Amino acid sequence: MRILTAWLAVGSTLMMVAAGGSSVAQEKKGKSLTIKDLPAAVQKTVQDNLKGAEIKSIGKEKEDGVEQYEVETMLNGKSRDFNVDSKGNLLVVEEATTIDAIPAAAKAGILKKVADGKLGAVETFVKTGQPMMYEASYTDKKGKKHEVLVKADGTETKE
């Protein structure tokens, strides 16, 4: 009986540590913002780009020295995320798609990079003022996760 009691004590201690660890991780990640938390210009851009989608989360980040808000949305089971800078400028839009729905050259470029790995999510990737690109996540043979971004002609690029 004492052994059982000791194991139960150890188990509940581990559960409390695990629960505490997850709350610490959530605090480090930061709380999700609501549209009301955003500057007026950002709110307008977000509203203009929702297109009927439901907001899943809004986060604030700094990328390439630019403070921006990442808005993750869902419409008809399809994710569509976009980033808006603090002045309300739309920076980038990423929308879920399929490998078969993108241009043949882009598909070939992605599949060449994936090689013997496993293809994950595929998205259209549009930066304001630039042509559409295609981004895919994949896992290589060793289980390491990667992303690749290609132009419509299949050439790999960086943002």
N, C-alpha and C positions, 0 to 999 in steps of 0.2 A: 504494500500500500504506500509506503514511504517513497519507493522508487517512482510509482505512478504520480504521486503528488509533486515530486521533484521535476519530473518530465513536463507536467502540466505548467509548473512555474516557469521552466525554461521556455516552453512554447509560448506562453503569454508574454514573456519578456521580449522574445524575438518578434512577436506580432506588434508590440508597442514600438520597438525600434524601427521596424519596417514602416509602420504608419507614420512615425515621426520623420523618418527619412524621406517619405514621399511628400510630406508637407514642406520640408526644407527645399526639396527640388521644385515644388510649385512656387515657393516664395522667390527662389532664384530666377525662375523663368519669368516671373512678373505676372500681374493680373491682366486679364483680357480687358480691353477697353470697350466702351460702348460708343455708338455714334455721337451721343451727347457730349462725350469727353473730348471730341476732336475740335480743332479750330474751325471757325465758320467756313473758310474757303475749302478746307478738307472735307467737311460735311457735305458741301454742295457737290464736289467732285465724286464723292462716294455715292451720293443719291443718284447723280447723273449716270453712273456706271453700274448700278445694281441690276438694271434690266429685269426686274422681277425676282431676282435671286434672294435667298435667305442668307444673312450674315452668320457665319459659323464662328468667326473670331476676328478681332482687330488687335494688332500688336504694333508697338512702336520700336523701331530699330534704327541703327545708323549703318549705312552701307556706302562704302567709298566716300566717307566723310559727309554724306548727305543724310540728315534726319528725315525719316519717312515712316509712313504708316502702311502696314501690310494688312489688307482686307481679304480674308478667306471667305468665299461664298459657295453656295450650292444651289443649282437650278436644275430641276428634273433629274436628280441623281448624278449630276455632272459638276465637278469642281471648276471654279473660275476664280482665280486670285489676282489681285492687282495692288500695286504700290502707288502711293500718292505722297508727294513731298509736303513739307509743312506750309507751303504757300498755296497748295491745292492743285499743283501740276501732276497730271497722270504720268507716271514714269514707265511702268511696265504692266502688261497683262499676260497672264498664263492661264490657258484653258485646256482642260483634259480633252484628249482625242484618242484615236487608235493609230497604231502603226500603219494600218492599211488606208487610213484617211489622209495621209500626208503625201507630198510629191514623191514619185518613185526614187529620184536621186537622193532625197533626204532620208528616205527609208533605207536605201542601200548603205548610205554613210553611217547611219545608226547601227544597222545590223552588222556591218563590218567591225565597228568598235566593240559591240557586244560579243561578237565571235562565239565562243563556246559557253559564254555566261548566260544568265537568265535576264531577259528583258522585263523591266518593271513598268512604271507609269510613263506615258508619252503625253507631251503637252505642246500646244502652240505657244510661242514665246514672242511677244511683240513689245519692243521698246519704242516709245514715242518717236516718230520721225524716221524709223528704220524699217526695212522690210521684215516680213514674218520669218521667224526661225523656228526650229523644232528641238525640244529638249526631251531627253529620255533618261530615266534612272535604270541602272542595271546592277546585277551582282556578278562578279567574275567567278571563275572556277574555284577560287580559294575562299569564296564567301564574302569578299570585300565589296562594299557598295561604292558605286561611282555614278556620275552624271556626265552626259555628253550633250553638247549644243552644236547643231549643224545648221547651215544655211540651206535654202531650197535646193541648191545644186549639190548638196551632200558634203560640202567641205566643212570640216570641224572649225569652230570659232570660239572665241571667248566673248562674253557680253560686249 
